[in-house]
Amino acid sequence: MAQSDRNVLLEVKDLTVRFYTQEGIVYAVNGVSYNLHEGETLGIVGESGSGKSVHALAMMGLIPRPPGRIEAGQVLFEGRDLLKLTDDQMRLVRGKEIAMIFQDPMTSLNPVLTVGTQITEALRLHMGMNNDQARKRAAELLDLVGIPDAMKRLDDYPHQFSGGMRQRVMIAMGLSCNPKLLIADEPTTALDVTIQAQIIELVKQLKDEFNMAMIWITHDLGVVAGLADVVQVMYAGAVAERGPTREVFTDTRNAYTLGLLRSLPRLDKKGQRLVQIEGSPPDMRIPPKGDAFAPRNPYATERCYEEKPVLLPVPGGHPEHLSANWYDLREALKQEAVAEKGV
């Protein structure tokens, strides 16, 4: 099904988040806007501090207040603005309609409660099940995510599971109430590569089975390549580039996205040196005047330092492919290739 044929499930409009700290105001998320369609997987990538996780926590009503504050924006989930809901109303949305899986399951799971208690709590609260029904469903979920002896393991505590198994428990908890949207915040970062691949494959299967939309937050473009329909690249709390994954990877129009791709090991380019992005991300207590990436961008123009770029459709590209920059990356790369040949 084409993206345009699906209904819009989530609309994020001009989301702006600040943290008021003793060291100053942190401009964490700066006017982020995008749509997510039913059944679609959106991959959000960027370096640490780019606003990926903070924007998701803000949507879920999970940023600490204070010091955090949502300064502006709307988060429309099936037309209802989540930012206007009370804490009690938001609790009914979390888990039932939108579920979130976090990076470290040991900080998300309660160490003094059995896994069964933690999964059945949501089933009793949101699905109205009694204890026996909830335990049976919890065992089915553990079995679904590949944990053997599921009924027996409901009585085990988080420390009795390996890292990969704990993450499977978190996925089971996330899926327990059949949410319409699953947000996964770097859920495989702490796992070894083999387990990471298993978890990603599992999530892909379950997403199709439950027909969920998904937001997968990561710093790993390789993961996004095999998982996401649409990729959104964030830098300094704003969207640098967004579009269908294939288009963004093969027709990159933003220098930051290009830097991330060039720093990714590839099997088809054995022997080539990886290229690191020079410099460091900006201090988000000091909002840059123009393009936040300009000081690290070899293709930056004078305008990049003076004026903040706008996210616009790329010239001659896919209509849903957007980029925020004042330079023509295609032309710059052509000139670079000509110069290299001439050397």
C-alpha positions as CSV (number, residue, x, y, z in Angstrom):
1,M,0.0,0.0,0.0
2,A,1.4,3.4,-1.0
3,Q,2.0,5.8,1.9
4,S,-0.5,8.3,0.4
5,D,-3.2,5.6,0.6
6,R,-2.8,5.2,4.4
7,N,-4.5,7.4,7.0
8,V,-2.3,9.8,9.0
9,L,-2.0,8.4,12.5
10,L,0.4,11.0,14.1
11,E,1.0,14.6,13.2
12,V,3.8,16.4,15.0
13,K,3.5,20.2,14.4
14,D,6.3,22.7,15.4
15,L,7.2,20.7,18.6
16,T,9.6,22.9,20.7
17,V,11.2,21.7,24.0
18,R,13.5,23.7,26.3
19,F,15.3,22.7,29.5
20,Y,15.8,25.5,32.1
21,T,19.0,24.5,33.9
22,Q,21.4,26.3,36.2
23,E,23.9,26.5,33.3
24,G,21.3,28.1,31.1
25,I,18.5,27.3,28.7
26,V,19.0,24.1,26.6
27,Y,17.3,24.4,23.2
28,A,16.7,20.7,22.9
29,V,14.0,20.4,20.2
30,N,13.4,23.3,17.8
31,G,10.2,23.2,15.7
32,V,10.1,19.6,14.7
33,S,7.2,18.7,12.3
34,Y,6.3,15.5,10.5
35,N,3.5,13.0,9.8
36,L,3.4,9.2,10.5
37,H,0.9,7.0,8.6
38,E,-0.8,3.9,9.8
39,G,1.4,0.8,9.6
40,E,4.5,2.9,8.6
41,T,7.9,2.6,10.2
42,L,9.8,5.9,10.7
43,G,13.5,5.7,11.5
44,I,14.9,8.7,13.3
45,V,18.7,9.1,13.3
46,G,21.3,11.5,14.5
47,E,24.1,11.9,16.9
48,S,23.6,12.1,20.7
49,G,22.0,15.4,21.7
50,S,20.2,15.8,18.4
51,G,16.8,15.8,20.0
52,K,15.7,12.3,18.9
53,S,14.8,10.9,22.3
54,V,13.7,14.1,23.9
55,H,11.1,14.8,21.2
56,A,9.7,11.3,21.7
57,L,9.6,11.6,25.5
58,A,7.9,15.0,25.1
59,M,5.2,13.4,22.9
60,M,4.6,10.8,25.6
61,G,4.5,13.3,28.5
62,L,7.6,11.8,30.0
63,I,10.1,14.7,30.1
64,P,10.8,15.9,33.7
65,R,9.0,19.1,34.5
66,P,10.9,21.1,35.7
67,P,13.5,21.5,34.2
68,G,11.8,20.5,30.9
69,R,9.1,22.5,29.3
70,I,7.2,22.1,26.0
71,E,7.2,25.7,24.7
72,A,5.1,25.2,21.5
73,G,3.6,22.7,19.1
74,Q,1.0,20.1,18.8
75,V,1.2,16.3,18.8
76,L,-2.0,15.0,17.1
77,F,-2.6,11.3,17.6
78,E,-5.7,10.3,15.6
79,G,-6.7,14.0,15.7
80,R,-6.4,14.4,19.5
81,D,-3.6,16.7,20.8
82,L,-1.6,14.7,23.3
83,L,0.0,17.8,24.7
84,K,-3.4,19.0,26.0
85,L,-4.3,15.8,27.9
86,T,-4.1,15.7,31.7
87,D,-1.6,13.3,33.3
88,D,-4.4,10.8,34.1
89,Q,-5.7,11.0,30.5
90,M,-2.1,10.5,29.2
91,R,-1.7,7.4,31.4
92,L,-4.6,5.8,29.6
93,V,-2.9,6.5,26.2
94,R,0.5,5.2,27.2
95,G,0.7,1.4,26.9
96,K,-2.8,1.0,25.4
97,E,-2.6,3.2,22.3
98,I,1.1,4.2,22.2
99,A,3.8,1.9,23.7
100,M,7.5,2.8,24.2
101,I,10.5,0.5,24.5
102,F,13.6,2.0,26.1
103,Q,17.3,1.6,25.6
104,D,18.1,-0.2,28.9
105,P,15.5,-2.7,30.1
106,M,17.1,-2.9,33.5
107,T,16.2,0.7,34.2
108,S,12.7,0.2,32.7
109,L,11.8,-3.1,34.5
110,N,11.2,-3.0,38.2
111,P,13.9,-5.2,39.8
112,V,11.7,-6.2,42.8
113,L,8.6,-7.3,40.8
114,T,8.4,-10.5,38.8
115,V,8.2,-10.2,35.0
116,G,4.6,-11.6,35.1
117,T,3.5,-9.0,37.6
118,Q,4.8,-6.2,35.3
119,I,3.2,-7.5,32.1
120,T,-0.2,-8.4,33.7
121,E,-0.5,-4.9,35.3
122,A,-1.1,-3.3,31.9
123,L,-3.4,-6.0,30.8
124,R,-5.6,-5.6,33.9
125,L,-5.5,-1.8,33.7
126,H,-6.1,-1.3,30.0
127,M,-7.8,-4.5,28.8
128,G,-10.0,-5.2,31.9
129,M,-8.7,-8.8,32.3
130,N,-8.8,-10.7,35.6
131,N,-5.6,-12.2,37.0
132,D,-5.9,-15.6,35.3
133,Q,-6.7,-14.1,31.9
134,A,-3.8,-11.6,32.2
135,R,-1.3,-14.4,33.2
136,K,-2.4,-16.5,30.3
137,R,-2.1,-13.6,27.9
138,A,1.3,-12.6,29.4
139,A,2.6,-16.2,28.8
140,E,1.4,-16.0,25.2
141,L,3.3,-12.7,24.7
142,L,6.5,-14.1,26.2
143,D,6.2,-17.1,23.9
144,L,5.5,-14.8,20.9
145,V,8.8,-12.9,21.5
146,G,10.7,-16.1,21.7
147,I,11.1,-16.8,25.5
148,P,10.9,-20.5,26.2
149,D,9.0,-22.0,29.2
150,A,6.9,-18.8,29.1
151,M,4.4,-19.7,31.9
152,K,7.2,-20.7,34.2
153,R,9.3,-17.6,33.5
154,L,6.5,-15.3,34.5
155,D,7.5,-15.8,38.1
156,D,11.2,-14.9,37.4
157,Y,12.7,-11.5,38.2
158,P,14.4,-9.2,35.6
159,H,17.9,-10.1,36.9
160,Q,17.3,-13.8,36.0
161,F,17.1,-12.9,32.3
162,S,20.0,-12.1,29.9
163,G,20.2,-8.7,28.3
164,G,18.6,-9.9,25.1
165,M,15.8,-11.7,27.0
166,R,15.1,-8.6,29.1
167,Q,14.7,-6.6,25.9
168,R,12.2,-9.3,24.6
169,V,10.3,-8.9,27.9
170,M,10.1,-5.1,27.2
171,I,8.8,-5.8,23.7
172,A,6.2,-8.2,25.1
173,M,5.1,-5.5,27.5
174,G,5.0,-2.9,24.7
175,L,2.8,-5.2,22.6
176,S,0.6,-6.4,25.4
177,C,-2.4,-4.0,24.7
178,N,-2.1,-4.1,20.9
179,P,-0.9,-0.4,20.5
180,K,-1.4,1.4,17.3
181,L,2.1,3.0,17.6
182,L,5.2,1.5,19.0
183,I,8.1,3.9,19.8
184,A,11.5,2.1,20.2
185,D,14.2,4.4,21.7
186,E,17.6,2.8,20.8
187,P,16.4,-0.6,22.1
188,T,19.3,-2.6,20.8
189,T,22.3,-0.3,21.6
190,A,23.3,-2.3,24.7
191,L,23.1,-5.7,23.0
192,D,25.8,-7.5,21.0
193,V,25.4,-7.6,17.2
194,T,24.0,-11.1,17.0
195,I,21.3,-10.5,19.6
196,Q,20.6,-7.0,18.0
197,A,19.9,-8.6,14.6
198,Q,17.5,-11.1,16.3
199,I,15.6,-8.4,18.1
200,I,15.3,-6.3,14.9
201,E,14.0,-9.3,13.0
202,L,11.5,-10.1,15.8
203,V,10.2,-6.5,15.8
204,K,9.8,-6.5,12.0
205,Q,7.7,-9.7,12.2
206,L,5.6,-8.5,15.1
207,K,5.0,-5.1,13.5
208,D,3.5,-6.8,10.4
209,E,1.5,-9.2,12.5
210,F,0.0,-6.5,14.7
211,N,-0.2,-3.9,11.8
212,M,1.4,-1.2,14.0
213,A,3.0,2.0,13.1
214,M,6.5,2.3,14.5
215,I,9.1,5.0,15.3
216,W,12.6,3.5,15.7
217,I,15.1,6.0,17.2
218,T,18.7,5.1,16.7
219,H,22.2,6.5,15.8
220,D,22.7,3.5,13.5
221,L,21.9,4.2,9.8
222,G,22.5,0.5,9.0
223,V,19.6,-0.6,11.3
224,V,17.3,2.0,9.7
225,A,18.2,0.8,6.1
226,G,16.7,-2.6,6.8
227,L,13.8,-1.5,8.9
228,A,12.3,1.9,8.1
229,D,10.0,3.0,5.3
230,V,10.9,6.6,6.0
231,V,14.0,8.1,7.5
232,Q,14.3,11.4,9.4
233,V,17.8,12.8,10.1
234,M,17.9,15.2,13.1
235,Y,20.7,17.6,14.1
236,A,20.7,20.2,16.9
237,G,17.1,19.6,17.7
238,A,15.7,20.0,14.2
239,V,15.1,17.9,11.1
240,A,17.9,18.1,8.6
241,E,16.6,15.7,6.0
242,R,13.5,13.4,5.7
243,G,12.1,11.1,3.0
244,P,11.6,7.5,1.8
245,T,14.6,5.5,3.1
246,R,15.8,4.5,-0.3
247,E,15.7,8.0,-1.6
248,V,17.5,9.5,1.3
249,F,20.3,6.9,1.1
250,T,20.7,6.9,-2.7
251,D,20.0,10.6,-3.4
252,T,21.3,12.3,-0.2
253,R,20.8,16.1,-0.3
254,N,22.1,17.2,3.2
255,A,25.8,17.3,4.1
256,Y,25.0,16.0,7.6
257,T,23.2,12.9,6.3
258,L,26.1,12.4,3.8
259,G,28.6,12.6,6.7
260,L,26.7,9.9,8.7
261,L,26.6,7.6,5.6
262,R,30.3,8.1,4.9
263,S,31.1,7.1,8.4
264,L,29.2,3.8,8.1
265,P,31.2,0.6,7.3
266,R,30.0,-1.0,4.0
267,L,30.7,-4.4,2.5
268,D,30.6,-3.0,-1.0
269,K,33.4,-0.6,-0.2
270,K,36.0,-2.8,1.4
271,G,39.4,-1.2,1.9
272,Q,38.0,2.4,1.8
273,R,38.7,4.5,4.9
274,L,35.8,5.6,6.9
275,V,35.3,9.4,6.9
276,Q,34.5,11.0,10.2
277,I,32.5,14.2,10.6
278,E,35.0,16.9,11.8
279,G,34.2,18.9,14.8
280,S,31.5,18.4,17.5
281,P,27.8,19.0,17.8
282,P,26.9,22.6,18.9
283,D,26.3,23.6,22.5
284,M,22.5,23.7,22.6
285,R,22.6,26.4,25.3
286,I,23.7,28.8,22.5
287,P,21.3,28.6,19.6
288,P,23.2,29.1,16.3
289,K,22.3,32.0,14.1
290,G,22.1,30.0,10.8
291,D,22.5,26.4,10.0
292,A,23.7,24.6,13.1
293,F,25.8,22.2,11.0
294,A,27.6,25.0,9.0
295,P,30.8,25.0,11.2
296,R,31.3,21.2,10.4
297,N,30.1,21.4,6.8
298,P,32.8,21.5,4.0
299,Y,30.0,22.6,1.6
300,A,28.6,25.4,3.7
301,T,28.0,28.8,2.0
302,E,27.9,32.2,3.5
303,R,24.1,32.1,3.7
304,C,24.4,28.9,5.9
305,Y,26.1,31.0,8.6
306,E,23.6,33.8,8.4
307,E,20.2,32.2,7.9
308,K,18.5,29.2,9.4
309,P,17.5,26.8,6.5
310,V,13.9,25.7,5.9
311,L,12.9,22.0,5.3
312,L,11.8,22.0,1.6
313,P,11.2,19.4,-1.1
314,V,14.5,18.6,-2.9
315,P,14.8,19.9,-6.5
316,G,14.3,17.1,-9.0
317,G,13.8,14.5,-6.4
318,H,11.0,12.4,-4.8
319,P,8.1,14.7,-3.8
320,E,8.3,13.4,-0.2
321,H,12.0,13.9,0.1
322,L,12.8,17.1,2.1
323,S,16.0,18.7,3.1
324,A,17.0,21.8,5.1
325,N,20.1,23.5,3.5
326,W,21.1,26.5,1.4
327,Y,23.8,24.7,-0.7
328,D,23.3,22.3,-3.7
329,L,25.0,19.1,-2.5
330,R,24.6,17.3,-5.8
331,E,26.5,20.1,-7.6
332,A,29.1,20.3,-4.9
333,L,29.8,16.5,-5.1
334,K,30.0,16.7,-8.9
335,Q,32.7,19.5,-8.7
336,E,34.5,17.5,-6.0
337,A,34.6,14.4,-8.3
338,V,35.9,16.5,-11.2
339,A,38.6,18.0,-9.0
340,E,39.7,14.6,-7.8
341,K,40.0,13.3,-11.4
342,G,42.1,16.3,-12.4
343,V,44.6,15.7,-9.6
